[in-house]
Amino acid sequence: MSGIPEFGDAELWVIKSALKERYGKDLEVELADSELRLHPDDQELTLCPTVFWQERGASFVLCKVAENRYRSLFFYSAREQYGTGRQEYDDLADCVLTLLRLQADHEAKRAVAGGEPTRR
């Protein structure tokens, strides 16, 4: 095992609260593990605790890479993946909120490009 602690109840509460605020309902989140290179020059992959959820056609992945260190991204397909522009966060709430804001902005742009009404 990698020694990275699992997501605790307080961390899961932060994530679920942000999701409820964003979508107006409770969402199911799944706990998983992801294999990541923690540093660009790493040869080995590290097993990292992960929270996964899906909403409005997007999938979200939030990984814990160390105590109080997080990475996140959202995607629609293997070819359409988006990060937040930051490698890591030391504040979970900031990580989740930035991810949700960027995906909402992306969703709005996709709707305008496709002629769909925007949902916030």
N, CA, C and O atoms as a DFTB+ gen file, in Angstrom:
480 C
 N C O
     1  1       0.844      -1.190       0.000
     2  2       0.000       0.000       0.000
     3  2       0.880       1.242       0.000
     4  3       2.036       1.186       0.421
     5  1       0.347       2.347      -0.465
     6  2       1.130       3.557      -0.679
     7  2       1.358       4.381       0.583
     8  3       2.251       5.229       0.606
     9  1       0.590       4.157       1.609
    10  2       0.718       4.970       2.814
    11  2      -0.100       6.245       2.772
    12  3      -0.104       7.004       3.742
    13  1      -0.786       6.497       1.683
    14  2      -1.668       7.668       1.591
    15  2      -2.965       7.318       2.314
    16  3      -3.595       6.309       1.995
    17  1      -3.370       8.141       3.286
    18  2      -4.587       7.811       4.032
    19  2      -5.840       7.895       3.159
    20  3      -5.935       8.714       2.245
    21  1      -6.781       7.033       3.469
    22  2      -8.075       7.058       2.785
    23  2      -8.792       8.381       3.069
    24  3      -8.417       9.107       3.989
    25  1      -9.809       8.689       2.286
    26  2     -10.637       9.862       2.563
    27  2     -11.372       9.636       3.879
    28  3     -11.978       8.585       4.090
    29  1     -11.315      10.616       4.749
    30  2     -12.009      10.543       6.021
    31  2     -13.425      11.088       5.912
    32  3     -13.803      11.658       4.889
    33  1     -14.198      10.911       6.965
    34  2     -15.583      11.384       6.978
    35  2     -15.685      12.887       6.745
    36  3     -16.577      13.340       6.028
    37  1     -14.787      13.662       7.336
    38  2     -14.825      15.117       7.159
    39  2     -14.546      15.498       5.705
    40  3     -15.181      16.406       5.168
    41  1     -13.610      14.813       5.075
    42  2     -13.307      15.093       3.668
    43  2     -14.497      14.724       2.776
    44  3     -14.848      15.475       1.866
    45  1     -15.110      13.580       3.034
    46  2     -16.279      13.178       2.252
    47  2     -17.430      14.147       2.448
    48  3     -18.182      14.410       1.510
    49  1     -17.577      14.676       3.643
    50  2     -18.618      15.677       3.909
    51  2     -18.376      16.928       3.071
    52  3     -19.318      17.481       2.503
    53  1     -17.131      17.381       2.987
    54  2     -16.794      18.565       2.173
    55  2     -17.196      18.324       0.715
    56  3     -17.814      19.182       0.087
    57  1     -16.846      17.169       0.192
    58  2     -17.157      16.850      -1.205
    59  2     -18.665      16.775      -1.419
    60  3     -19.196      17.411      -2.330
    61  1     -19.354      16.006      -0.590
    62  2     -20.794      15.828      -0.755
    63  2     -21.554      17.131      -0.552
    64  3     -22.555      17.371      -1.228
    65  1     -21.101      17.967       0.358
    66  2     -21.752      19.265       0.578
    67  2     -21.607      20.164      -0.642
    68  3     -22.556      20.845      -1.030
    69  1     -20.431      20.169      -1.243
    70  2     -20.212      20.975      -2.450
    71  2     -21.085      20.472      -3.603
    72  3     -21.633      21.268      -4.366
    73  1     -21.207      19.166      -3.721
    74  2     -22.041      18.599      -4.775
    75  2     -23.511      18.948      -4.565
    76  3     -24.217      19.282      -5.516
    77  1     -23.963      18.869      -3.331
    78  2     -25.361      19.208      -3.053
    79  2     -25.621      20.686      -3.345
    80  3     -26.671      21.038      -3.882
    81  1     -24.681      21.537      -2.996
    82  2     -24.811      22.968      -3.284
    83  2     -24.864      23.207      -4.789
    84  3     -25.667      24.014      -5.258
    85  1     -24.033      22.526      -5.536
    86  2     -23.955      22.719      -6.985
    87  2     -25.183      22.186      -7.708
    88  3     -25.719      22.847      -8.598
    89  1     -25.633      20.986      -7.325
    90  2     -26.689      20.321      -8.085
    91  2     -28.051      20.328      -7.409
    92  3     -29.044      19.925      -8.015
    93  1     -28.113      20.781      -6.160
    94  2     -29.397      20.858      -5.472
    95  2     -29.956      19.520      -5.035
    96  3     -31.148      19.401      -4.751
    97  1     -29.105      18.519      -4.982
    98  2     -29.538      17.186      -4.556
    99  2     -28.318      16.411      -4.087
   100  3     -27.180      16.766      -4.396
   101  1     -28.574      15.343      -3.332
   102  2     -27.495      14.456      -2.913
   103  2     -27.078      13.593      -4.099
   104  3     -27.922      13.057      -4.817
   105  1     -25.787      13.467      -4.295
   106  2     -25.266      12.605      -5.356
   107  2     -24.524      11.430      -4.739
   108  3     -23.919      11.542      -3.672
   109  1     -24.584      10.315      -5.429
   110  2     -23.808       9.151      -5.028
   111  2     -22.354       9.386      -5.416
   112  3     -22.062       9.769      -6.549
   113  1     -21.465       9.161      -4.494
   114  2     -20.037       9.168      -4.816
   115  2     -19.511       7.767      -4.554
   116  3     -19.987       7.058      -3.668
   117  1     -18.532       7.393      -5.337
   118  2     -17.924       6.077      -5.193
   119  2     -16.480       6.245      -4.751
   120  3     -15.763       7.121      -5.233
   121  1     -16.069       5.391      -3.829
   122  2     -14.672       5.362      -3.410
   123  2     -13.942       4.341      -4.272
   124  3     -14.440       3.244      -4.524
   125  1     -12.759       4.724      -4.714
   126  2     -11.973       3.861      -5.589
   127  2     -10.493       4.135      -5.324
   128  3     -10.139       4.871      -4.403
   129  1      -9.656       3.541      -6.131
   130  2      -8.223       3.809      -6.111
   131  2      -7.786       4.111      -7.534
   132  3      -8.304       3.533      -8.490
   133  1      -6.830       5.020      -7.666
   134  2      -6.246       5.352      -8.965
   135  2      -4.743       5.186      -8.876
   136  3      -4.139       5.436      -7.833
   137  1      -4.150       4.766      -9.968
   138  2      -2.696       4.669     -10.034
   139  2      -2.170       5.920     -10.729
   140  3      -2.500       6.194     -11.883
   141  1      -1.348       6.673     -10.004
   142  2      -0.838       7.946     -10.519
   143  2       0.674       8.026     -10.388
   144  3       1.272       7.394      -9.517
   145  1       1.273       8.805     -11.255
   146  2       2.670       9.221     -11.081
   147  2       2.605      10.487     -10.239
   148  3       2.057      11.501     -10.672
   149  1       3.156      10.427      -9.059
   150  2       3.079      11.576      -8.173
   151  2       4.033      12.690      -8.592
   152  3       3.808      13.860      -8.280
   153  1       5.098      12.321      -9.298
   154  2       6.071      13.291      -9.803
   155  2       6.365      12.923     -11.250
   156  3       6.379      11.740     -11.590
   157  1       6.597      13.903     -12.104
   158  2       6.803      13.602     -13.530
   159  2       7.918      12.599     -13.809
   160  3       7.837      11.845     -14.779
   161  1       8.949      12.577     -12.981
   162  2      10.073      11.668     -13.229
   163  2       9.913      10.304     -12.555
   164  3      10.807       9.463     -12.657
   165  1       8.791      10.070     -11.867
   166  2       8.551       8.772     -11.234
   167  2       8.394       7.681     -12.286
   168  3       7.703       7.868     -13.288
   169  1       9.031       6.555     -12.054
   170  2       8.860       5.392     -12.915
   171  2       7.689       4.531     -12.433
   172  3       7.006       3.887     -13.229
   173  1       7.477       4.533     -11.134
   174  2       6.441       3.706     -10.521
   175  2       5.139       4.506     -10.367
   176  3       5.149       5.724     -10.187
   177  1       4.043       3.788     -10.443
   178  2       2.731       4.383     -10.170
   179  2       2.412       4.193      -8.688
   180  3       2.793       3.188      -8.087
   181  1       1.721       5.150      -8.117
   182  2       1.325       5.087      -6.713
   183  2      -0.184       4.935      -6.631
   184  3      -0.918       5.641      -7.323
   185  1      -0.650       4.029      -5.800
   186  2      -2.077       3.820      -5.579
   187  2      -2.610       4.942      -4.689
   188  3      -2.143       5.119      -3.563
   189  1      -3.591       5.700      -5.195
   190  2      -4.125       6.857      -4.474
   191  2      -5.622       6.701      -4.241
   192  3      -6.352       6.324      -5.158
   193  1      -6.093       6.988      -3.019
   194  2      -7.535       6.975      -2.757
   195  2      -8.234       7.986      -3.678
   196  3      -7.728       9.082      -3.918
   197  1      -9.396       7.592      -4.180
   198  2     -10.094       8.398      -5.182
   199  2     -11.583       8.442      -4.868
   200  3     -12.166       7.469      -4.390
   201  1     -12.179       9.591      -5.150
   202  2     -13.636       9.743      -5.104
   203  2     -14.091      10.004      -6.541
   204  3     -13.516      10.831      -7.247
   205  1     -15.121       9.291      -6.953
   206  2     -15.633       9.369      -8.319
   207  2     -17.126       9.633      -8.269
   208  3     -17.830       9.080      -7.424
   209  1     -17.618      10.488      -9.185
   210  2     -19.054      10.689      -9.335
   211  2     -19.337      11.093     -10.773
   212  3     -18.437      11.486     -11.515
   213  1     -20.619      10.987     -11.154
   214  2     -21.073      11.380     -12.484
   215  2     -22.309      12.239     -12.348
   216  3     -23.164      12.002     -11.494
   217  1     -22.388      13.243     -13.206
   218  2     -23.574      14.099     -13.242
   219  2     -23.583      14.862     -14.557
   220  3     -22.549      15.351     -15.012
   221  1     -24.763      14.958     -15.162
   222  2     -24.993      15.727     -16.387
   223  2     -24.041      15.353     -17.509
   224  3     -23.553      16.221     -18.234
   225  1     -23.780      14.068     -17.652
   226  2     -22.953      13.596     -18.744
   227  2     -21.459      13.685     -18.513
   228  3     -20.674      13.270     -19.366
   229  1     -21.055      14.219     -17.374
   230  2     -19.633      14.332     -17.052
   231  2     -19.284      13.373     -15.924
   232  3     -20.111      13.073     -15.064
   233  1     -18.056      12.902     -15.945
   234  2     -17.515      12.077     -14.869
   235  2     -16.428      12.874     -14.166
   236  3     -15.679      13.613     -14.805
   237  1     -16.342      12.723     -12.858
   238  2     -15.413      13.496     -12.040
   239  2     -14.540      12.549     -11.229
   240  3     -15.013      11.537     -10.711
   241  1     -13.260      12.890     -11.126
   242  2     -12.309      12.108     -10.354
   243  2     -11.547      13.070      -9.453
   244  3     -10.993      14.067      -9.915
   245  1     -11.527      12.756      -8.166
   246  2     -10.777      13.549      -7.196
   247  2      -9.886      12.578      -6.429
   248  3     -10.375      11.678      -5.747
   249  1      -8.578      12.771      -6.546
   250  2      -7.605      11.851      -5.955
   251  2      -6.876      12.512      -4.794
   252  3      -6.553      13.699      -4.830
   253  1      -6.632      11.721      -3.780
   254  2      -5.825      12.157      -2.643
   255  2      -4.413      11.631      -2.878
   256  3      -4.198      10.421      -2.938
   257  1      -3.443      12.554      -3.013
   258  2      -2.082      12.143      -3.352
   259  2      -1.137      12.179      -2.160
   260  3      -0.006      11.702      -2.243
   261  1      -1.598      12.741      -1.060
   262  2      -0.866      12.786       0.210
   263  2      -1.835      13.358       1.245
   264  3      -2.945      13.768       0.908
   265  1      -1.409      13.381       2.486
   266  2      -2.237      14.013       3.521
   267  2      -2.464      15.474       3.123
   268  3      -1.509      16.230       2.943
   269  1      -3.724      15.860       2.989
   270  2      -4.110      17.228       2.621
   271  2      -3.554      17.688       1.271
   272  3      -3.237      18.865       1.101
   273  1      -3.435      16.765       0.310
   274  2      -3.002      17.097      -1.053
   275  2      -3.925      16.364      -2.028
   276  3      -4.134      15.157      -1.907
   277  1      -4.483      17.113      -3.007
   278  2      -5.513      16.561      -3.878
   279  2      -5.280      16.956      -5.338
   280  3      -4.700      18.002      -5.628
   281  1      -5.740      16.105      -6.243
   282  2      -5.773      16.371      -7.681
   283  2      -7.168      16.048      -8.183
   284  3      -7.852      15.192      -7.623
   285  1      -7.594      16.737      -9.246
   286  2      -8.933      16.466      -9.763
   287  2      -9.004      16.717     -11.266
   288  3      -8.193      17.445     -11.839
   289  1      -9.997      16.091     -11.876
   290  2     -10.295      16.320     -13.284
   291  2     -11.726      15.881     -13.553
   292  3     -12.334      15.147     -12.773
   293  1     -12.247      16.356     -14.690
   294  2     -13.537      15.858     -15.157
   295  2     -13.365      15.463     -16.614
   296  3     -12.463      15.942     -17.302
   297  1     -14.251      14.577     -17.075
   298  2     -14.141      14.110     -18.448
   299  2     -15.494      13.672     -18.968
   300  3     -16.411      13.347     -18.214
   301  1     -15.578      13.678     -20.293
   302  2     -16.768      13.208     -20.994
   303  2     -16.467      11.910     -21.737
   304  3     -17.350      11.077     -21.943
   305  1     -15.209      11.755     -22.135
   306  2     -14.735      10.552     -22.820
   307  2     -13.223      10.492     -22.645
   308  3     -12.623      11.401     -22.072
   309  1     -12.612       9.427     -23.137
   310  2     -11.154       9.292     -23.031
   311  2     -10.441      10.421     -23.760
   312  3      -9.331      10.795     -23.383
   313  1     -11.057      10.961     -24.787
   314  2     -10.448      12.046     -25.561
   315  2     -10.791      13.429     -25.035
   316  3     -10.134      14.409     -25.387
   317  1     -11.770      13.513     -24.232
   318  2     -12.239      14.816     -23.744
   319  2     -12.117      14.871     -22.223
   320  3     -13.081      14.632     -21.496
   321  1     -10.899      15.194     -21.760
   322  2     -10.575      15.251     -20.334
   323  2     -10.079      16.657     -20.004
   324  3      -9.373      17.283     -20.795
   325  1     -10.463      17.142     -18.813
   326  2     -10.124      18.511     -18.422
   327  2      -9.660      18.555     -16.969
   328  3     -10.294      17.982     -16.084
   329  1      -8.568      19.228     -16.746
   330  2      -8.088      19.496     -15.398
   331  2      -8.447      20.914     -15.008
   332  3      -9.143      21.619     -15.738
   333  1      -7.970      21.315     -13.866
   334  2      -8.286      22.656     -13.361
   335  2      -7.199      23.668     -13.674
   336  3      -7.370      24.861     -13.423
   337  1      -6.085      23.204     -14.218
   338  2      -4.970      24.102     -14.471
   339  2      -3.957      24.133     -13.332
   340  3      -2.896      24.746     -13.450
   341  1      -4.287      23.476     -12.247
   342  2      -3.358      23.341     -11.116
   343  2      -3.038      21.880     -10.917
   344  3      -3.913      21.020     -11.006
   345  1      -1.779      21.607     -10.648
   346  2      -1.342      20.230     -10.437
   347  2      -1.955      19.647      -9.164
   348  3      -2.497      18.542      -9.183
   349  1      -1.869      20.396      -8.053
   350  2      -2.371      19.903      -6.762
   351  2      -2.951      21.040      -5.943
   352  3      -2.639      22.215      -6.139
   353  1      -3.806      20.639      -5.021
   354  2      -4.417      21.563      -4.058
   355  2      -4.091      21.084      -2.650
   356  3      -4.002      19.882      -2.400
   357  1      -3.915      22.025      -1.737
   358  2      -3.750      21.663      -0.334
   359  2      -5.007      21.970       0.461
   360  3      -5.039      21.789       1.678
   361  1      -6.047      22.437      -0.231
   362  2      -7.341      22.720       0.384
   363  2      -8.405      21.968      -0.410
   364  3      -8.652      22.275      -1.576
   365  1      -9.029      20.987       0.224
   366  2     -10.004      20.141      -0.468
   367  2     -11.183      20.948      -0.994
   368  3     -11.610      20.739      -2.130
   369  1     -11.716      21.861      -0.198
   370  2     -12.861      22.658      -0.641
   371  2     -12.507      23.458      -1.890
   372  3     -13.303      23.531      -2.826
   373  1     -11.331      24.052      -1.911
   374  2     -10.885      24.807      -3.075
   375  2     -10.775      23.902      -4.297
   376  3     -11.155      24.297      -5.400
   377  1     -10.261      22.699      -4.109
   378  2     -10.125      21.729      -5.193
   379  2     -11.493      21.371      -5.782
   380  3     -11.677      21.408      -6.999
   381  1     -12.444      21.027      -4.921
   382  2     -13.773      20.616      -5.378
   383  2     -14.505      21.782      -6.032
   384  3     -15.078      21.625      -7.110
   385  1     -14.491      22.941      -5.398
   386  2     -15.225      24.088      -5.937
   387  2     -14.651      24.545      -7.267
   388  3     -15.405      24.891      -8.176
   389  1     -13.335      24.554      -7.395
   390  2     -12.716      24.934      -8.669
   391  2     -13.107      23.944      -9.761
   392  3     -13.448      24.347     -10.873
   393  1     -13.061      22.661      -9.451
   394  2     -13.454      21.629     -10.405
   395  2     -14.896      21.813     -10.854
   396  3     -15.185      21.760     -12.049
   397  1     -15.797      22.029      -9.910
   398  2     -17.213      22.184     -10.245
   399  2     -17.469      23.455     -11.050
   400  3     -18.283      23.449     -11.973
   401  1     -16.783      24.543     -10.708
   402  2     -16.946      25.799     -11.467
   403  2     -16.465      25.643     -12.901
   404  3     -17.141      26.065     -13.840
   405  1     -15.306      25.041     -13.066
   406  2     -14.774      24.858     -14.415
   407  2     -15.665      23.958     -15.254
   408  3     -15.874      24.215     -16.440
   409  1     -16.185      22.911     -14.646
   410  2     -17.072      22.026     -15.400
   411  2     -18.373      22.746     -15.743
   412  3     -18.903      22.557     -16.838
   413  1     -18.899      23.561     -14.839
   414  2     -20.121      24.326     -15.126
   415  2     -19.878      25.290     -16.280
   416  3     -20.724      25.424     -17.165
   417  1     -18.732      25.961     -16.278
   418  2     -18.392      26.860     -17.386
   419  2     -18.271      26.083     -18.689
   420  3     -18.744      26.534     -19.732
   421  1     -17.640      24.923     -18.630
   422  2     -17.487      24.097     -19.821
   423  2     -18.843      23.606     -20.314
   424  3     -19.102      23.592     -21.518
   425  1     -19.699      23.210     -19.395
   426  2     -21.047      22.758     -19.749
   427  2     -21.819      23.874     -20.446
   428  3     -22.523      23.622     -21.424
   429  1     -21.693      25.095     -19.955
   430  2     -22.381      26.232     -20.567
   431  2     -21.850      26.487     -21.982
   432  3     -22.631      26.758     -22.895
   433  1     -20.531      26.403     -22.167
   434  2     -19.946      26.607     -23.497
   435  2     -20.391      25.523     -24.462
   436  3     -20.678      25.800     -25.627
   437  1     -20.448      24.293     -23.981
   438  2     -20.905      23.187     -24.835
   439  2     -22.364      23.389     -25.229
   440  3     -22.743      23.098     -26.363
   441  1     -23.182      23.882     -24.309
   442  2     -24.596      24.096     -24.591
   443  2     -24.771      25.188     -25.649
   444  3     -25.579      25.053     -26.568
   445  1     -24.006      26.264     -25.506
   446  2     -24.107      27.358     -26.480
   447  2     -23.642      26.885     -27.852
   448  3     -24.269      27.193     -28.866
   449  1     -22.550      26.141     -27.880
   450  2     -22.040      25.630     -29.158
   451  2     -23.021      24.664     -29.797
   452  3     -23.129      24.595     -31.021
   453  1     -23.739      23.912     -28.958
   454  2     -24.698      22.938     -29.490
   455  2     -26.107      23.461     -29.571
   456  3     -27.010      22.727     -29.973
   457  1     -26.330      24.724     -29.195
   458  2     -27.658      25.305     -29.246
   459  2     -28.593      24.854     -28.152
   460  3     -29.807      25.022     -28.264
   461  1     -28.038      24.272     -27.077
   462  2     -28.869      23.810     -25.964
   463  2     -29.011      24.902     -24.924
   464  3     -28.129      25.753     -24.807
   465  1     -30.095      24.904     -24.166
   466  2     -30.207      25.868     -23.065
   467  2     -29.199      25.529     -21.964
   468  3     -28.917      24.358     -21.712
   469  1     -28.658      26.561     -21.310
   470  2     -27.696      26.327     -20.241
   471  2     -28.398      25.997     -18.943
   472  3     -29.488      26.499     -18.666
   473  1     -27.758      25.138     -18.138
   474  2     -28.250      24.778     -16.811
   475  2     -27.185      25.165     -15.815
   476  3     -26.008      24.871     -16.022
   477  1     -27.569      25.807     -14.758
   478  2     -26.604      26.182     -13.708
   479  2     -26.930      25.518     -12.442
   480  3     -26.232      25.711     -11.446
